[in-house]
Structures are given as C-alpha cells and as structure tokens.
Amino acid sequence: IENDDEALKMIQEHIDSNKIMLYMKGNPSQPMCGFSARVVQILQNEGIDFSSVNVLDYPQIREGVKKFSEWPTIPQLYINGEFIGGCDIVTSMHESGELAEILGEEKKE
C-alpha cells in the first residue's frame, strides 16, 4: 500500500467483498486492545462469521479506515458495506437487540 488512495481503495474492496468486516487491533483469537476484544466477543455471542483486518499490521489501513468512515477510532464494524460504528455503538446496539436484528437479516440470506 503506497498511498492514501490505495488504502481507501483496498478498504472499499474489503467492505464490498465481506458482508461483516471488522477493522481491529490484533485478530479475533488475540485482540490487542479491550475495545477490539469487546466487539469480537459481541460478534461471537451473536454467532456470526466475520472478516477482520489487524490495523496494527497495516498502518496505512489504520489511518485510511479513519478517513474512510470519518470516525477517529478503532475498532470499526461494517455490515453490508455500511459503517456501523465502534465499540460503544456496537455494544449499545447489542444490548438493545438492534445488532441482532441487523445480523439476523444477514443469517437469512
């Protein structure tokens, strides 16, 4: 990845080709921050398969995804190409049942 445009293009490709895409610190089996760990735990509790990118391995993706979503923090969750949010938003959607509804629609497809 040589520049911002390449990073943004790669992020768009990730989001287009993965129904549920998580940009996180670390990976699902070994999260490197509590916020990423929490989102992974929520997705696993929902029983949903998801793809992820460890932004610590890709500094340009780490910065690019913040520009892409206009959201300043990691983790970032995308479902069906739509930016859902970070840890706080995903947690509150999980607790309210809203996330299960969105993911339930995914399970049906």
N, C-alpha and C positions, 0 to 999 in steps of 0.2 A: 504494500500500500504506500504509494508515493506522495499523495496529497489529499486534501480535504474532499475534493470531488470524487476521487476513487473510493475513499472511505464511505462517503454518503451513498455512492452507487452500490457498494457492497452491502451496506445496511439495508437498502431498498430490496436488494436481491434476497437477503436473509428473510426479511419480513414477508416478501411475496411468496417465497417457497416453503415457509414453515408457518402453519396455522397458529401455533403458540410459540412465541420466540421471547426468550429472556436474556437480556444483557445483564451480566452479573460479575461480581468479583469472586474468582475461583470457579469451581464447577459443582454440579449438583451433589456429587459424592463428597466434595471437600470445599464448601464455601469458605471464602476468605474474609467475610465480614458478616456481622449479625443480621444486617438488613437483607443481604442476599440469602442467607440461611433461612430467614423467616419466609421469604417469598417461595423458595424451593419447598419448604415444609408445607406451605399452603397448597401449592400446586400438587404435591404428592398426596396430601389429605383429600384433595378433590378427585384423585385417581385419574389424573390426566397426563398424557405424554406431552412432553415439550422439548424444544430445542434450546440450546443456550450457547452463548459465547462468553469466554472469560476475558473481560476487558483488560485485565492485568497483563495478559499476553500480547495485547494489541493496543498500544497507546493511541494510535490514530482512530481506531474504532471507539475507544473510550471517550475521546474528545468529540468524535464525529457524531456519536449517538446523542450526545447532549445538544448538539446543534440541530440534528435531525428532528428531535422531539421538542426542542426548545424547553427542555427540562434539565435542571442542573445536576441531578444526582443519579447514581447507580444504586440499586438495580432499576431496570426499566422493563416492563412487560408489554408485549404486543400480542393481540389476539385478532386474527383475520385481518392483518395489516393495519390495525388501529392501535394507537398508543393508549394503553390503559392507565399506567401510572407507575409510581414507585412503591416502596414498601408500605407507607402509611395508607395510601389509596387502596392497594391490593388487600391489605389487612382489613380495612373497614368494609370493602366490598365482600370479602369472605365472611365477615361476621354478620353482615346484613342479608346474606344469601344472594346478593346480586351477581357475584362472581360465579356461583354455582349455576345460575340461570344462563349466563353467557356460555359457560363451559358445557352446560347441558345441551345447548343448541349444537355445540361442536361434536359432542358424543353421538348425536343422532345422525350426523352427516356421514 
